[in-house]
């Protein structure tokens, strides 16, 4: 078969570009009407909806097209119209990386403000129910007030963990993105593959082994993400825990954990959660 000439290739590419442009305009027009229901999210597309759509797209063969680029394209489709939502971004260590992470997952049009600390990001989101924040993962052990201690329980005003980023893990891109959490005044929705986050306040010392036992007894499949204490010499009094699977605000396991650990645990609060990120397989990665 005779190969195409450069002019024929150019004409074909122009036609494809025109078709892509028309389809993008049509798709963007549907961006805010995916679920057909009112939600708690300030965004036109909820994180749960976006995750469900992205999982379907990313699971298809992509050839040598980078999965991260697909996420970026659809992020502009999802959130390009949300210009009255401000994204507050952690600007401490690896500020450039977090800025790239933000643009990859929220598009080029959303207004962004950089803050020197994660705590400042949380405070900015607490003052604005339409704001989102991007913060680094918590340290495993912290002294004083950690940013995650300021999170609001489900059903209350204030920011909660809403996304784990980047959404594509192990994408083999030569420039890695940092890991982070998106926060906002958003209630978690189940997607079928989820993680929910609990914050525990303790009034006496609680070993990790004892806590893991209490979590299992209450029916959780969870691991400790971080612990905070008043000072380096005091026992850990606040814990952040990630549960494999969705937990609703009225989940019976929450009071069950409080009851079983009443000698050590003073309070258990659901402080958000996220759709589990997509784990790329070797065949879905761009070839090196």
C-alpha positions as CSV (number, residue, x, y, z in Angstrom):
1,X,0.0,0.0,0.0
2,X,1.4,3.4,-1.0
3,X,2.3,5.6,2.0
4,X,0.7,9.0,2.5
5,X,2.5,12.1,1.4
6,X,3.3,14.8,3.9
7,X,0.5,16.9,2.5
8,X,-2.0,14.0,2.9
9,X,-0.8,13.5,6.5
10,X,-1.3,17.2,7.2
11,X,-4.8,17.2,5.8
12,X,-5.7,14.1,7.8
13,X,-4.3,15.6,11.0
14,X,-6.2,18.9,10.4
15,X,-9.5,16.9,10.1
16,X,-8.7,15.0,13.2
17,X,-7.9,18.2,15.1
18,X,-11.1,19.8,14.0
19,X,-13.1,16.7,15.1
20,X,-11.3,16.7,18.5
21,X,-12.0,20.4,19.0
22,X,-15.7,19.9,18.2
23,X,-15.9,16.9,20.6
24,X,-14.2,18.8,23.4
25,X,-16.7,21.6,23.1
26,X,-19.6,19.1,23.2
27,X,-18.1,17.2,26.1
28,X,-17.3,20.4,28.1
29,X,-21.0,21.4,27.7
30,X,-22.0,18.2,29.5
31,X,-19.4,18.6,32.3
32,X,-21.8,20.0,35.0
33,X,-24.7,17.6,34.3
34,X,-23.1,14.2,34.8
35,X,-25.0,12.9,37.8
36,X,-28.3,14.8,37.3
37,X,-28.4,15.5,41.1
38,X,-27.4,18.2,43.5
39,X,-24.3,17.4,45.5
40,X,-22.3,18.8,48.4
41,X,-19.3,19.6,46.2
42,X,-18.6,23.2,45.1
43,X,-17.4,21.8,41.8
44,X,-19.5,21.2,38.7
45,X,-18.2,17.6,38.7
46,X,-17.7,15.8,42.0
47,X,-14.5,14.0,42.8
48,X,-16.4,10.7,42.9
49,X,-17.8,11.3,39.4
50,X,-14.4,12.4,38.0
51,X,-12.7,9.3,39.5
52,X,-15.3,6.9,38.0
53,X,-14.9,8.5,34.6
54,X,-11.1,8.6,34.7
55,X,-10.9,4.9,35.8
56,X,-12.8,4.0,32.6
57,X,-10.7,6.1,30.4
58,X,-7.3,5.1,31.9
59,X,-8.2,1.4,31.8
60,X,-8.4,1.5,28.0
61,X,-5.2,1.0,25.9
62,X,-3.5,4.3,25.4
63,X,-0.6,3.3,23.1
64,X,2.3,5.6,23.9
65,X,0.1,8.5,25.0
66,X,1.0,9.4,28.7
67,X,-1.7,8.6,31.2
68,X,-0.8,11.7,33.0
69,X,-1.6,13.7,29.9
70,X,-5.1,12.1,29.7
71,X,-5.7,13.1,33.3
72,X,-4.7,16.7,32.5
73,X,-7.0,16.8,29.5
74,X,-10.0,15.5,31.4
75,X,-9.2,17.7,34.4
76,X,-9.6,20.8,32.1
77,X,-12.9,19.3,30.9
78,X,-14.1,18.6,34.4
79,X,-13.0,21.8,36.2
80,X,-12.5,24.3,33.4
81,X,-15.7,26.1,34.2
82,X,-15.1,26.2,38.0
83,X,-13.4,29.6,38.0
84,X,-15.2,30.8,41.2
85,X,-13.5,27.9,43.1
86,X,-10.1,28.9,44.5
87,X,-7.4,26.3,45.0
88,X,-5.0,26.9,47.9
89,X,-1.7,25.1,47.3
90,X,1.0,24.1,49.7
91,X,4.1,26.2,48.7
92,X,6.7,24.9,51.2
93,X,9.2,22.1,50.3
94,X,8.9,21.2,46.6
95,X,6.6,24.1,45.9
96,X,7.1,23.7,42.1
97,X,6.1,20.0,42.3
98,X,2.8,20.8,44.2
99,X,2.0,23.5,41.6
100,X,2.5,21.0,38.8
101,X,0.3,18.5,40.8
102,X,-2.4,21.1,41.1
103,X,-2.4,22.1,37.4
104,X,-2.4,18.4,36.4
105,X,-5.5,17.6,38.4
106,X,-7.5,20.9,38.3
107,X,-6.7,22.3,34.9
108,X,-5.3,25.6,33.7
109,X,-8.2,27.9,34.4
110,X,-8.9,27.4,38.2
111,X,-7.4,30.3,40.3
112,X,-4.6,29.1,42.6
113,X,-2.9,30.7,45.6
114,X,0.3,29.5,47.2
115,X,0.7,29.3,51.0
116,X,3.9,28.7,53.0
117,X,2.5,25.9,55.1
118,X,-0.1,23.2,55.1
119,X,-1.8,24.7,58.1
120,X,-2.3,28.0,56.2
121,X,-3.9,26.0,53.4
122,X,-6.4,24.4,55.9
123,X,-7.2,27.8,57.4
124,X,-7.9,29.3,54.0
125,X,-10.3,26.5,53.2
126,X,-12.0,26.8,56.6
127,X,-12.9,30.4,55.7
128,X,-14.4,29.6,52.3
129,X,-16.8,26.7,51.7
130,X,-16.1,26.9,47.9
131,X,-12.3,26.7,48.4
132,X,-10.1,23.6,47.8
133,X,-6.7,23.0,49.2
134,X,-3.7,20.9,48.3
135,X,-1.5,19.7,51.1
136,X,1.3,17.1,51.5
137,X,0.8,13.8,53.3
138,X,1.1,14.0,57.1
139,X,4.3,13.0,58.8
140,X,4.1,9.7,60.6
141,X,4.8,11.4,63.9
142,X,4.4,15.1,64.7
143,X,4.6,17.4,67.7
144,X,2.1,20.2,68.2
145,X,-0.8,21.0,66.0
146,X,-0.6,19.0,62.7
147,X,-2.6,20.3,59.7
148,X,-4.9,17.2,59.8
149,X,-6.0,18.0,63.4
150,X,-7.9,21.0,62.0
151,X,-10.1,18.9,59.7
152,X,-13.8,19.0,60.2
153,X,-15.9,15.9,60.9
154,X,-18.4,14.8,58.2
155,X,-21.6,16.7,58.2
156,X,-19.9,19.8,59.7
157,X,-18.7,23.0,58.1
158,X,-15.0,23.0,57.3
159,X,-12.5,21.1,55.1
160,X,-12.1,17.4,55.0
161,X,-9.8,15.1,52.9
162,X,-11.4,14.7,49.5
163,X,-8.8,13.3,47.1
164,X,-5.5,11.5,47.1
165,X,-3.2,12.7,44.4
166,X,-1.8,12.0,41.9
167,X,-4.7,10.0,40.6
168,X,-2.4,7.8,38.4
169,X,0.2,5.9,40.4
170,X,3.3,4.2,38.9
171,X,2.9,6.0,35.6
172,X,6.6,5.9,34.8
173,X,6.8,9.5,33.8
174,X,10.4,10.8,34.0
175,X,9.3,13.7,36.2
176,X,7.4,12.3,39.2
177,X,4.7,14.3,40.9
178,X,4.6,14.6,44.7
179,X,1.9,12.9,46.6
180,X,-0.7,15.0,48.3
181,X,-4.3,15.3,49.6
182,X,-7.0,17.6,48.3
183,X,-9.2,19.1,51.0
184,X,-12.5,21.0,51.0
185,X,-16.0,21.2,52.4
186,X,-17.0,18.1,50.6
187,X,-18.7,14.9,51.7
188,X,-17.2,11.7,50.5
189,X,-19.2,9.6,48.0
190,X,-18.7,5.9,47.4
191,X,-17.2,4.8,44.1
192,X,-16.7,1.1,44.7
193,X,-13.0,1.4,45.5
194,X,-12.5,3.9,48.3
195,X,-10.5,4.9,51.4
196,X,-12.1,6.7,54.3
197,X,-10.1,8.7,56.9
198,X,-10.8,8.7,60.7
199,X,-9.4,11.0,63.3
200,X,-9.0,9.6,66.8
201,X,-8.5,11.6,70.0
202,X,-7.1,9.6,73.0
203,X,-7.1,10.5,76.7
204,X,-4.5,7.8,77.6
205,X,-1.6,6.1,75.8
206,X,-2.7,3.6,73.2
207,X,-0.1,1.3,71.6
208,X,-0.3,0.6,67.9
209,X,-0.9,-3.1,68.5
210,X,-3.8,-2.3,70.8
211,X,-5.3,0.2,68.3
212,X,-5.0,-2.3,65.5
213,X,-6.8,-4.8,67.6
214,X,-9.6,-2.3,68.4
215,X,-10.0,-1.4,64.8
216,X,-10.4,-5.0,63.7
217,X,-12.9,-5.7,66.5
218,X,-15.0,-2.8,65.4
219,X,-14.9,-4.1,61.8
220,X,-12.4,-1.7,60.2
221,X,-9.6,-2.7,57.8
222,X,-7.4,0.2,58.7
223,X,-3.8,1.4,59.1
224,X,-2.3,4.4,61.0
225,X,-1.3,7.3,58.8
226,X,0.0,9.7,61.5
227,X,0.2,10.4,65.2
228,X,0.4,13.8,66.9
229,X,1.4,14.6,70.5
230,X,1.5,17.8,72.6
231,X,5.3,17.5,72.9
232,X,8.2,15.2,72.1
233,X,8.0,13.8,75.7
234,X,4.2,13.2,75.8
235,X,2.3,10.2,74.5
236,X,0.5,10.4,71.2
237,X,-2.9,11.8,71.8
238,X,-4.3,12.2,68.3
239,X,-4.2,9.6,65.5
240,X,-5.1,9.7,61.8
241,X,-6.3,6.4,60.4
242,X,-7.0,5.2,56.8
243,X,-9.7,2.6,56.4
244,X,-9.8,0.4,53.3
245,X,-13.4,0.8,52.0
246,X,-16.1,3.5,52.2
247,X,-17.3,4.7,55.6
248,X,-20.5,6.7,55.9
249,X,-21.2,9.3,58.5
250,X,-23.7,7.1,60.2
251,X,-21.6,3.9,60.0
252,X,-22.2,1.7,63.0
253,X,-18.5,0.9,63.2
254,X,-17.7,4.4,64.4
255,X,-19.6,4.3,67.7
256,X,-18.5,0.6,68.0
257,X,-14.8,1.7,68.0
258,X,-15.6,4.4,70.6
259,X,-17.3,1.9,72.9
260,X,-14.6,-0.8,72.5
261,X,-11.8,1.7,73.2
262,X,-13.6,3.8,75.7
263,X,-10.7,3.4,78.2
264,X,-8.3,5.1,75.9
265,X,-10.3,6.7,73.0
266,X,-12.3,9.8,73.8
267,X,-13.5,10.6,70.3
268,X,-13.7,9.1,66.8
269,X,-14.5,11.4,63.8
270,X,-14.9,10.7,60.1
271,X,-12.8,13.4,58.4
272,X,-13.2,12.6,54.7
273,X,-11.9,10.1,52.3
274,X,-11.2,9.6,48.6
275,X,-11.6,7.4,45.6
276,X,-8.6,5.1,45.4
277,X,-6.1,6.2,42.8
278,X,-5.7,4.3,39.5
279,X,-2.6,2.0,39.5
280,X,-1.1,1.9,36.1
281,X,0.1,-1.5,34.7
282,X,3.2,-1.8,32.6
283,X,1.2,-2.1,29.4
284,X,-0.6,1.2,30.1
285,X,2.6,3.1,30.8
286,X,4.3,5.2,28.1
287,X,7.2,3.2,26.6
288,X,10.6,4.3,27.8
